[in-house]
Amino acid sequence: MNETVLIRPAAGMGITVYEAMEHCVEITGWPALMSYLKVHYDFLNPTDENVEIRHYTYDDRIDWDTFLVTVDGKATLFTNGDIKRS
């Protein structure tokens, strides 16, 4: 079963972590992540082959066990939980 997670832009892309939190969106599952990336980050050409997610760190500023989403090695999003490929 897919779990719902929050995603937000990677801070440092001209915004602070707190500003990034204002752009949080709930998604459920790998297909929803891919749809989000294709709408908002199409210029990176996200595909199942070049999108990866891995544990990053615990961020006590926002109380997230944070996972990093990359597209072709570029930091793109952070999530508050793992997203398994389906």
Buried (B, 14 or more C-beta within 10 A) or exposed (E): EBEEBBBBBBBEEEBEBEEBBEEBEEBEBBBBBBEBBEEBBEEBEBEEEEBEBEEBEEBEEBEBEBBBBBBEEEBBBBBBBEBEEE
